[in-house]
């Protein structure tokens, strides 16, 4: 048999007689049909070929290998004409039976030779791709079922944690004290129980508290609440009506304060030590124990030493004289200590006769004595934000809110007094702002209203922190002065503002700064707090670009100097250095924002105010801010770390946990959708760990937090139920922290028992607080767990 002609363009396939598979294939070749045989032709050398148009890449490679060995022709005469047999593939075309050597070569190609693609892959690749897609879909489905990303990803406090020390059921203190011990006996308050105050090193109590009005009013409020407990017809059901026999009698609470006129400011000392003990009435042991008690309070010795004394006293079961001491550094500690003492006192039903005959007077007692409480707040900034622009709240509503805040030891009322919807704050310099910008003439806050709210808050240790949000959210300013605003009422509002109506201050209008300077001076005189919130959130650059002048400033650097030259100069900033929020050059939009900030912040700094801004200023704009600037985080809890890494302190109000307006549904007309943020029940509020994923050094930059009540769908009718008792859950996080002194997470089950009692106390105060679960669960919370 002749060799393969070098000029041949046809493929060649030799039959390997040692390969049983190929021998078997050749035996089947005799059964080919006529149509199959026609596709095979015999060359002059007797070698069968297939037409060029149907040969495969592997056949072509085999042909080239044979052509490269011209001097060594294969002996193929021993093979029959079936040596080049072809088998019919699934698609009706012929394909060669290749030697086993060639098939092995596909998996181990010689370097420099092209890889030979398998005909099996070319026929079945669609099946393999389909199988891979099915396997991927199954894997994705399994992942979704395991991770359940549609469910909450937020950290939840544990339901129970026996490692956390619990308070007695009879005394559900809120917020839970930092450190406390208690016993098993009771102390009964005498009918003539009084509160006395010692200042500094004085050994005798003050005859009058008129020189210290805050302390005087705090004592009066405490005595008034005790009187209500004594005279109410509904005693505490948790106390035995026949109990208290042989109990120790408490006739007075002695308060010792070192600085009774401390300034109400961020970082003020609010700690206190409260001890309720009972002492035997025999001989020198009474005097010695009393002296020891005073020494511990005055010298602030180790609390464990004091706990040992109280533990010995708890074993005494004789009738004696009890003592109660409250030691604080400032008057603010007195307020918190008295609140705790009031919560320790419970009422027990008893009957007594009077001149009027038959009056029922309850017995007041302190169960589980002796008590030793050493308490201090975890954070100095413990706030509640109330928006009074989207809905007006009468002064009475704000006063009631401040009263409720004091019972749970919140100490900052963040008054979001102005926004795009209305301008209710009266201005003496620019009265048209209220006349034309308020919702109604009777829905305004006068100078006297502001003064009464600030005074009421101070008497309860609450700072009033005003917010004047700008340059966004200022459509209401444009009602009186349209030349200082742009894009007012522009439609569609979603293109120009976060919500209707649109409108922002014009940073290139000189009169903008004339009005702002006058207002800042007025506000600084009205609100004594050292801090002021200047807003800065949700600035919409599309709004500014509706003004050709502002658009020219943004787009044309050559015009900026000319436009800025018409504005008042930037005020001196004193020693407060400016710091860039990020590296790189500023965009035209951020340069325009910087024009406003340089002048506005300078005005506040000139009034000795420390600015607070929303997080967009630090994270979404490339601008300069004073080093003293505090940033309030709201969009995402994780953003706190990013801002702290800039070296700026933070106040935390993550929408994921502490936005109380969320979950009421979309309020825009024509929508049936849900709110842009989900509802946060008290358990979500309680689960907010402010320092999560922060290093110990970074945790020092967390000044505190605020729970926020935005008022798109809240007014006087539902204010209390939207605020309480969820705000109380935040109050305990801010005062006590999410972890106890041993680092254990505080559990929801313990909190549920106590929060239900907080809600009842608020209702008794006239606050329309919402229930947290059915009333049956307040007595059986362990039976109301989610399974």
C-alpha positions in Angstrom: 0.0 0.0 0.0 1.4 3.3 -1.1 2.1 6.1 1.4 0.0 9.3 1.8 0.6 11.9 -0.9 2.0 15.1 0.6 -0.3 17.1 -1.5 -3.4 15.5 -0.1 -5.7 17.8 1.9 -7.7 14.9 3.3 -7.5 13.6 6.9 -6.1 10.2 7.7 -7.0 7.8 10.5 -5.1 4.5 10.9 -6.7 1.4 12.6 -4.8 0.1 15.5 -5.3 -3.7 15.6 -4.0 -3.8 19.2 -6.9 -1.7 20.3 -10.0 -3.9 20.8 -12.3 -0.9 20.7 -11.1 0.0 17.2 -11.3 -3.6 16.0 -14.8 -3.8 17.2 -15.6 -0.6 15.4 -14.2 -1.9 12.2 -16.3 -5.0 12.3 -19.4 -2.9 12.4 -18.2 -1.0 9.4 -19.4 -3.8 7.1 -23.0 -2.9 8.1 -22.8 0.6 6.8 -25.6 1.7 4.5 -25.1 2.8 1.0 -25.4 6.5 1.8 -22.8 6.1 4.6 -20.4 4.3 2.2 -20.7 7.0 -0.4 -19.0 9.5 2.0 -15.8 7.4 1.8 -13.6 7.4 -1.2 -10.5 5.3 -2.1 -7.3 7.1 -3.1 -4.9 5.8 -5.7 -3.0 4.3 -2.8 -5.9 2.4 -1.4 -6.4 4.6 1.6 -10.0 5.6 2.3 -10.7 9.2 3.0 -13.7 11.3 3.8 -14.5 14.6 2.0 -12.6 17.6 3.3 -15.7 19.4 4.3 -16.6 16.9 7.1 -13.2 16.1 8.7 -12.6 17.1 12.3 -9.7 19.1 13.8 -8.3 15.9 15.3 -8.2 14.3 11.9 -6.3 17.3 10.5 -3.7 17.0 13.2 -3.2 13.3 12.5 -2.8 14.1 8.8 -0.1 16.7 9.6 1.8 14.2 11.8 1.9 11.6 9.0 3.0 14.2 6.4 5.9 15.1 8.7 7.3 11.6 8.5 7.7 11.1 4.8 10.7 8.8 5.1 8.9 6.4 7.2 5.7 5.2 5.7 3.4 3.2 7.9 2.8 -0.4 7.0 -0.8 -0.6 6.8 -1.3 -3.4 4.2 -1.9 -5.9 7.0 -5.0 -3.9 7.8 -8.1 -4.3 5.7 -9.7 -1.5 3.9 -11.5 -0.8 7.2 -8.3 0.8 8.5 -9.9 4.2 7.9 -13.4 3.3 8.9 -15.7 6.0 10.0 -18.6 5.7 12.4 -21.8 7.6 12.0 -22.2 10.3 14.7 -25.4 11.4 16.4 -25.8 14.2 13.9 -25.7 12.1 10.8 -22.1 12.9 9.7 -19.1 10.6 9.8 -16.3 11.0 12.3 -13.1 9.0 12.3 -12.1 6.3 14.8 -8.8 7.6 16.0 -5.9 5.6 17.5 -5.9 5.4 21.2 -2.5 7.1 21.1 -4.1 10.2 19.5 -6.9 10.2 22.1 -4.3 10.2 24.9 -2.5 13.0 23.2 -5.5 15.3 23.8 -4.9 15.1 27.5 -1.1 15.5 27.2 -0.4 17.7 24.3 3.2 18.2 23.2 4.4 21.7 24.0 4.0 24.0 21.1 1.2 21.9 19.5 -2.4 23.2 19.6 -4.8 21.5 22.1 -7.2 19.2 20.4 -10.8 19.7 21.4 -12.8 16.6 22.1 -15.7 15.9 19.7 -17.6 14.7 22.8 -17.4 18.2 24.3 -18.6 19.8 21.0 -21.6 17.6 21.1 -22.5 17.8 24.8 -21.4 21.3 26.0 -25.0 22.5 26.2 -25.8 19.7 28.6 -22.8 20.5 30.8 -23.7 24.2 30.9 -27.3 23.4 31.8 -26.1 21.1 34.5 -23.8 23.7 35.9 -26.6 26.3 36.0 -28.8 23.9 37.8 -26.1 23.1 40.4 -25.5 26.8 40.8 -29.2 27.5 41.3 -29.4 24.8 43.9 -26.4 26.1 45.8 -27.8 29.6 45.7 -31.2 28.4 47.0 -29.5 26.5 49.8 -27.4 29.5 50.8 -30.5 31.7 50.9 -32.4 29.2 53.0 -29.5 29.0 55.5 -28.6 32.7 55.7 -32.1 34.1 55.1 -30.9 37.6 54.0 -34.5 38.9 53.8 -34.7 38.6 57.6 -33.0 41.1 59.9 -29.2 41.1 59.8 -29.0 43.4 62.8 -27.5 42.2 66.1 -30.1 41.2 68.6 -29.5 41.1 72.4 -29.8 37.6 73.9 -33.2 36.6 75.1 -31.7 35.4 78.4 -28.3 35.5 80.1 -28.1 34.0 83.6 -24.6 35.5 84.0 -26.1 39.0 84.2 -27.1 39.9 87.8 -30.9 40.6 88.0 -32.8 43.0 90.2 -35.5 41.9 92.5 -38.9 41.6 90.9 -40.4 44.0 93.4 -38.0 46.8 92.4 -37.6 46.9 88.6 -35.2 49.9 88.5 -34.8 51.6 85.1 -32.2 52.2 83.9 -30.4 49.4 85.8 -27.6 50.8 88.0 -24.0 50.2 87.1 -23.3 48.4 90.4 -25.7 47.2 93.1 -26.1 44.8 96.1 -29.2 44.1 98.1 -30.4 42.0 101.0 -33.6 40.2 102.2 -35.2 42.6 104.7 -37.6 45.5 104.5 -37.3 49.1 105.6 -40.5 51.1 106.3 -40.7 54.8 105.7 -42.1 56.7 108.7 -45.1 58.9 108.3 -43.0 61.9 108.8 -40.2 60.9 106.4 -38.1 63.8 105.2 -35.1 64.6 103.0 -32.2 66.7 104.2 -29.2 68.1 102.3 -25.7 68.8 103.4 -23.4 70.9 101.2 -19.6 70.4 101.1 -18.0 69.8 104.5 -21.0 71.0 106.5 -22.0 68.6 109.3 -25.5 69.9 109.6 -28.2 69.9 106.9 -29.3 73.1 105.3 -32.2 74.8 107.0 -33.4 76.0 103.6 -32.8 75.1 100.0 -33.8 78.4 98.5 -30.3 79.2 97.4 -30.3 76.0 95.4 -33.5 76.0 93.5 -32.7 72.9 91.3 -32.1 70.8 94.4 -35.1 72.3 96.2 -37.4 71.4 93.3 -35.9 68.0 92.9 -36.6 67.2 96.6 -40.1 68.6 96.3 -40.8 66.3 93.3 -39.5 63.3 95.1 -41.7 64.0 98.2 -44.7 64.6 95.9 -44.2 61.2 94.2 -43.9 59.4 97.5 -47.1 61.1 98.7 -48.9 59.8 95.6 -47.6 56.3 96.4 -48.7 56.6 100.0 -52.2 57.9 99.2 -53.0 55.9 96.1 -55.8 53.3 96.3 -53.8 50.8 94.2 -50.8 49.5 96.2 -48.1 47.3 94.6 -49.5 43.9 94.1 -46.1 42.3 94.5 -46.0 43.2 98.2 -47.7 41.2 100.9 -50.3 43.3 102.6 -49.4 41.6 106.0 -45.7 42.1 105.5 -43.4 44.6 107.1 -44.0 43.5 110.7 -40.9 44.2 112.8 -39.4 46.1 109.9 -36.8 48.8 110.4 -38.1 52.4 110.2 -36.6 55.0 107.9 -37.3 58.6 108.9 -35.0 60.5 106.6 -32.8 60.5 103.6 -29.6 62.5 104.0 -28.0 64.0 100.8 -24.4 65.0 100.7 -23.3 67.2 97.7 -19.9 68.8 97.1 -20.8 71.2 94.2 -24.5 72.1 94.2 -24.2 74.7 91.4 -22.3 72.8 88.7 -22.9 73.9 85.1 -25.2 71.8 83.0 -23.0 70.8 80.0 -21.6 67.9 78.2 -19.3 65.9 80.6 -21.0 67.1 83.8 -20.6 64.7 86.7 -23.8 62.8 87.2 -22.7 59.9 89.3 -24.1 59.1 92.8 -23.9 56.5 95.6 -27.1 55.5 97.3 -27.3 53.3 100.4 -30.3 52.2 102.4 -29.3 50.4 105.5 -30.7 49.5 108.9 -28.8 49.7 112.2 -29.3 48.1 115.6 -30.4 50.5 118.3 -28.2 49.2 121.1 -25.1 50.9 122.6 -22.0 52.0 120.8 -22.5 49.7 117.8 -25.1 52.1 116.4 -22.6 55.0 116.6 -19.7 53.1 115.2 -21.7 51.8 112.2 -23.1 55.2 111.4 -19.6 56.8 111.5 -18.3 54.0 109.3 -21.1 54.7 106.8 -20.3 58.4 106.6 -16.6 57.7 106.1 -17.3 55.4 103.2 -19.4 58.0 101.5 -17.1 61.0 102.1 -13.8 59.2 101.3 -15.2 57.2 98.4 -13.5 54.0 99.5 -13.6 50.8 97.7 -17.2 49.7 97.1 -16.4 46.1 98.1 -15.5 47.3 101.6 -18.9 48.9 101.8 -20.6 45.8 100.4 -19.1 43.7 103.3 -20.6 46.1 105.8 -24.0 45.9 104.2 -23.8 42.1 103.9 -23.3 41.9 107.7 -26.3 44.2 108.2 -28.5 42.0 106.1 -28.3 39.3 108.7 -29.8 41.5 111.4 -33.5 40.8 111.8 -34.3 43.1 114.7 -36.3 46.2 114.8 -34.1 49.2 114.6 -33.5 52.6 113.0 -32.7 52.7 109.3 -30.6 55.2 107.5 -30.5 56.3 103.9 -27.6 58.3 102.4 -27.2 59.8 98.9 -23.7 61.1 98.1 -23.1 63.0 94.9 -20.6 65.4 93.4 -23.1 67.7 91.8 -26.8 68.6 91.8 -27.2 66.5 88.7 -26.2 63.4 90.6 -28.9 64.3 93.2 -31.6 64.3 90.5 -30.6 60.8 89.4 -30.1 59.4 92.9 -33.6 60.7 94.0 -35.2 59.1 90.9 -33.6 55.7 91.8 -34.7 56.1 95.5 -38.2 56.7 94.4 -38.2 53.6 92.3 -36.9 51.6 95.3 -39.9 52.6 97.4 -43.0 50.5 97.1 -46.5 50.8 98.6 -48.3 48.3 100.7 -52.0 48.4 101.6 -52.8 49.3 105.2 -55.8 50.9 107.0 -55.7 53.8 109.4 -58.3 56.1 111.0 -58.3 59.8 110.6 -60.4 62.7 111.7 -62.3 62.3 108.4 -62.7 58.7 109.2 -61.9 55.6 107.1 -59.2 57.0 104.9 -56.9 54.4 103.4 -53.2 55.1 103.7 -50.6 52.8 102.2 -47.4 51.9 103.9 -44.3 52.8 102.1 -41.3 50.5 102.3 -38.0 49.6 100.7 -37.9 45.8 100.2 -34.7 43.8 99.9 -32.7 46.0 102.2 -29.9 46.8 102.7 -29.3 48.4 99.4 -26.0 49.7 98.0 -26.0 51.4 94.6 -22.9 52.9 93.0 -24.1 54.4 89.7 -22.8 56.5 86.8 -23.8 57.0 83.2 -22.0 55.1 80.4 -22.3 58.1 78.0 -22.6 61.8 78.8 -24.8 62.6 75.8 -28.1 60.7 76.2 -30.6 62.4 73.9 -34.1 62.4 72.4 -34.7 64.2 69.1 -38.2 65.7 68.4 -39.1 67.3 65.1 -41.5 70.2 65.6 -41.6 71.4 62.0 -43.4 68.7 60.1 -46.0 68.7 62.9 -46.4 71.4 65.6 -46.4 70.2 69.2 -47.8 72.4 71.9 -45.5 73.4 74.8 -47.4 71.1 77.1 -46.4 68.1 74.9 -42.8 69.1 75.1 -43.0 69.6 78.9 -44.5 66.2 79.3 -41.8 64.6 77.1 -39.1 66.3 79.2 -40.7 64.9 82.4 -40.7 61.4 81.0 -37.1 61.8 79.9 -36.0 62.6 83.4 -37.5 59.4 84.9 -35.3 57.3 82.6 -32.2 59.6 83.0 -32.1 61.0 79.5 -30.3 64.4 79.6 -30.4 66.0 76.1 -33.5 67.3 74.3 -32.5 67.7 70.6 -35.1 70.2 69.4 -35.3 70.0 65.6 -37.3 73.2 65.6 -37.1 74.3 61.9 -37.4 72.4 58.6 -38.7 72.8 55.1 -42.3 72.4 56.0 -42.6 75.2 58.6 -40.7 77.9 60.5 -42.4 78.0 64.0 -39.7 79.7 66.0 -40.4 83.4 66.5 -37.6 85.8 65.5 -37.5 89.4 66.8 -35.2 90.5 64.0 -37.0 88.8 61.2 -40.6 88.3 62.3 -41.8 87.5 58.7 -40.0 84.2 58.9 -42.7 83.0 61.4 -45.5 85.2 60.1 -45.2 83.6 56.6 -43.4 80.4 57.3 -45.3 79.0 60.3 -48.1 76.4 59.7 -50.6 78.7 61.5 -50.4 81.9 63.5 -51.2 79.9 66.7 -48.6 77.2 66.0 -45.5 79.0 66.9 -42.9 79.1 69.8 -42.5 82.5 71.4 -39.5 83.7 73.3 -41.3 82.9 76.5 -42.2 79.4 75.3 -38.5 78.7 74.5 -37.4 80.1 77.9 -39.9 77.9 79.8 -38.9 74.8 77.9 -35.2 75.4 78.6 -35.9 76.2 82.3 -38.1 73.1 82.7 -35.4 70.9 81.2 -32.6 72.4 83.3 -34.6 71.6 86.5 -34.5 68.0 85.4 -30.9 67.9 84.3 -31.8 68.1 80.6 -29.9 70.2 78.1 -31.9 71.7 75.3 -29.9 71.4 72.1 -31.5 73.3 69.1 -31.0 72.4 65.5 -31.1 74.9 62.7 -30.9 72.7 59.7 -29.3 74.4 56.6 -28.5 75.0 53.8 -30.9 72.2 52.8 -34.4 71.8 54.3 -35.0 75.6 54.2 -38.0 76.0 51.9 -39.9 77.6 54.8 -37.3 80.4 54.9 -38.2 81.3 51.3 -41.8 82.1 52.2 -40.6 85.3 53.8 -37.4 85.9 51.8 -37.6 84.2 48.4 -34.3 85.9 47.3 -32.3 83.8 49.8 -33.5 80.5 48.6 -33.6 78.5 45.3 -35.8 75.8 43.8 -38.6 76.4 46.3 -41.6 74.1 45.5 -39.8 72.8 42.4 -41.4 69.7 40.9 -41.0 66.8 40.8 -39.8 67.2 44.4 -37.9 63.9 44.3 -35.4 65.6 41.8 -34.6 68.5 44.2 -35.3 67.3 47.8 -35.6 64.3 50.0 -39.3 65.1 50.5 -41.6 68.0 49.6 -41.4 70.9 49.5 -38.0 71.5 47.8 -35.9 74.5 48.7 -32.4 75.4 49.8 -30.5 78.5 50.8 -28.6 80.4 48.1 -24.9 80.3 49.0 -24.0 83.2 46.6 -26.7 85.6 47.8 -25.2 88.3 50.1 -28.6 88.8 51.9 -28.5 85.1 52.9 -25.7 85.8 55.3 -27.2 89.0 56.6 -30.3 87.1 57.7 -28.2 84.1 58.9 -25.9 86.3 61.0 -28.8 88.0 62.7 -30.5 84.7 63.4 -27.3 83.1 64.8 -26.9 86.0 67.3 -30.5 85.7 68.3 -30.4 81.9 68.7 -27.1 82.1 70.8 -28.9 84.4 73.2 -32.0 82.2 73.5 -30.2 78.8 73.9 -27.4 78.7 76.5 -26.0 75.3 75.6 -22.5 75.3 74.3 -23.4 73.1 71.4 -25.6 73.8 68.4 -26.7 71.5 65.6 -26.3 73.1 62.2 -27.7 70.3 60.1 -26.1 69.8 56.7 -27.9 66.7 55.7 -29.6 65.8 52.3 -28.2 68.7 50.3 -29.4 68.3 46.7 -27.1 69.8 44.1 -29.8 69.6 41.4 -31.6 72.2 43.4 -28.7 74.6 43.3 -28.2 74.0 39.6 -31.7 75.4 38.8 -30.1 78.8 39.4 -27.9 79.9 36.5 -25.6 81.8 38.8 -25.0 78.8 41.0 -24.6 76.5 38.0 -22.0 78.9 36.5 -20.1 78.8 39.8 -20.1 75.0 39.8 -19.2 74.5 36.1 -16.9 77.5 35.5 -13.9 77.9 37.8 -13.0 81.2 36.1 -16.2 82.8 37.5 -15.8 81.7 41.1 -13.6 84.5 42.4 -15.9 87.2 40.9 -19.0 85.6 42.4 -17.4 85.2 45.8 -16.2 88.8 45.9 -19.7 90.0 46.3 -20.2 88.0 49.6 -19.3 89.1 53.1 -15.8 87.9 54.2 -15.3 84.7 56.1 -15.3 85.4 59.9 -12.2 84.6 61.9 -12.3 81.1 63.3 -10.1 81.6 66.4 -7.9 78.7 67.4 -10.2 76.1 65.9 -8.3 74.6 63.0 -10.0 73.3 59.9 -9.6 69.8 58.7 -10.4 68.2 55.3 -12.9 65.3 55.3 -11.1 63.5 52.5 -8.1 63.9 50.2 -8.2 65.1 46.7 -9.5 68.2 44.9 -13.0 69.5 45.6 -15.7 69.3 43.0 -17.5 72.4 41.9 -20.5 71.4 44.0 -18.4 70.9 47.1 -16.7 74.3 46.6 -20.1 75.9 46.5 -21.0 74.1 49.8 -17.7 75.2 51.3 -18.6 78.9 50.5 -21.7 78.5 52.7 -20.0 76.5 55.5 -17.0 78.9 55.8 -19.3 81.8 56.6 -22.1 80.0 58.5 -19.7 78.0 60.8 -17.7 81.2 61.4 -20.8 82.8 62.7 -21.5 80.0 65.2 -17.9 79.9 66.3 -17.9 83.7 67.0 -20.8 83.0 69.4 -18.7 80.4 71.2 -20.8 77.5 69.9 -19.5 74.0 69.1 -21.1 72.8 65.8 -22.7 69.4 65.4 -23.5 68.2 61.8 -25.2 65.2 60.2 -22.9 62.5 58.8 -23.2 63.5 55.1 -20.8 66.4 55.9 -18.0 64.1 56.9 -18.7 61.2 54.5 -20.3 62.4 51.3 -18.6 65.8 50.7 -15.0 66.8 50.3 -15.0 69.9 52.6 -13.2 71.5 55.5 -14.7 71.4 59.0 -13.4 72.7 62.3 -11.6 70.1 64.4 -14.1 70.6 67.2 -17.0 69.5 65.0 -19.1 66.6 66.3 -20.8 64.3 63.7 -24.2 62.7 64.2 -24.4 59.3 62.5 -27.8 58.2 61.2 -27.6 56.3 57.9 -25.7 53.2 59.0 -24.3 52.1 62.4 -21.0 51.1 60.7 -20.4 54.7 59.5 -19.4 55.6 63.1 -16.0 53.8 62.6 -15.3 55.7 59.3 -15.9 59.1 61.0 -13.9 58.2 64.1 -11.0 57.3 61.8 -11.1 60.9 60.6 -10.4 61.9 64.2 -13.9 63.3 64.8 -16.2 62.4 67.8 -19.6 61.0 67.1 -23.2 60.9 68.4 -25.0 57.8 67.2 -28.6 57.6 66.0 -28.6 54.7 63.4 -31.8 54.4 61.5 -31.4 50.7 61.8 -32.2 50.9 65.5 -33.2 54.4 66.7 -35.5 56.0 64.2 -39.0 55.8 65.8 -40.9 57.0 62.8 -40.0 54.0 60.7 -42.5 51.4 59.7 -45.7 53.4 59.4 -45.9 53.1 55.6 -45.1 55.5 52.8 -47.0 58.7 53.4 -46.8 60.1 49.8 -50.2 60.2 48.1 -50.6 57.4 45.6 -48.3 55.0 47.3 -49.2 51.7 48.9 -45.6 50.8 49.8 -43.8 50.4 53.0 -41.7 53.0 54.7 -38.1 53.5 53.4 -37.0 52.1 56.8 -38.4 49.2 58.9 -40.2 49.4 62.2 -38.0 49.2 65.3 -39.7 47.6 68.3 -38.3 48.1 71.8 -36.1 45.0 71.5 -34.4 46.3 68.4 -33.9 49.6 70.2 -32.4 47.8 73.2 -30.0 45.8 71.0 -28.1 48.8 69.7 -24.5 48.4 70.8 -23.0 51.8 70.2 -19.4 50.7 70.4 -19.7 47.4 68.4 -16.6 46.7 66.3 -14.7 49.7 67.8 -11.3 49.5 69.5 -11.0 50.8 73.1 -9.4 54.0 71.8 -12.2 54.5 69.2 -14.9 53.9 71.9 -13.7 57.1 73.6 -14.8 59.1 70.6 -18.4 58.0 71.1 -20.0 60.8 73.0 -23.3 59.1 73.2 -26.5 58.7 71.2 -30.0 60.0 70.5 -33.2 58.3 69.7 -35.1 60.2 67.0 -38.8 61.0 66.5 -39.3 62.5 63.1 -42.8 63.8 62.7 -44.1 63.2 59.2 -46.8 60.9 60.7 -46.7 62.0 64.4 -48.5 64.8 66.2 -50.0 65.3 69.6 -52.5 62.4 69.1 -49.8 59.7 68.9 -46.6 61.4 70.2 -46.5 59.6 73.6 -47.3 56.1 72.2 -44.6 56.6 69.4 -42.0 57.7 71.9 -42.7 55.5 74.9 -41.6 53.1 76.2 -39.2 52.6 73.2 -37.3 55.7 74.2 -36.8 54.2 77.6 -35.1 51.2 76.0 -32.6 53.5 74.4 -32.2 55.4 77.8 -30.9 52.2 79.5 -28.4 51.5 76.7 -27.1 55.0 77.0 -26.9 55.0 80.8 -26.0 51.4 81.7 -24.5 50.2 78.4 -25.3 47.1 76.4 -23.0 45.0 78.7 -22.7 44.7 82.4 -19.5 45.3 84.4 -18.4 41.8 83.6 -18.8 42.3 79.8 -22.0 40.2 79.6 -24.7 41.3 77.2 -27.9 42.4 79.0 -30.7 40.0 78.1 -34.2 40.9 76.8 -36.1 38.8 79.3 -34.8 40.7 82.3 -35.4 44.0 80.4 -39.0 43.0 79.5 -40.0 42.5 83.1 -38.6 45.9 84.1 -39.7 47.9 81.0 -43.3 46.8 81.5 -43.1 48.4 85.0 -41.6 51.6 83.4 -44.5 51.8 81.1 -46.9 51.6 84.0 -45.0 54.4 85.8 -45.2 56.6 82.8 -49.0 56.0 82.4 -49.4 57.0 86.1 -47.6 60.2 85.2 -50.1 61.0 82.5 -47.9 59.8 79.6 -49.9 57.7 77.1 -47.2 55.1 76.7 -47.9 52.1 74.4 -47.9 48.5 75.8 -45.1 46.3 74.8 -47.1 43.0 75.0 -50.4 41.7 76.4 -50.8 42.6 80.1 -50.7 38.9 81.0 -47.2 38.7 79.7 -46.1 41.4 82.2 -46.6 38.8 84.9 -45.4 35.9 82.9 -42.8 37.1 80.5 -41.0 33.8 80.4 -44.1 32.3 78.9 -44.2 34.9 76.1 -40.9 34.0 74.4 -40.6 33.6 70.6 -40.2 29.9 69.8 
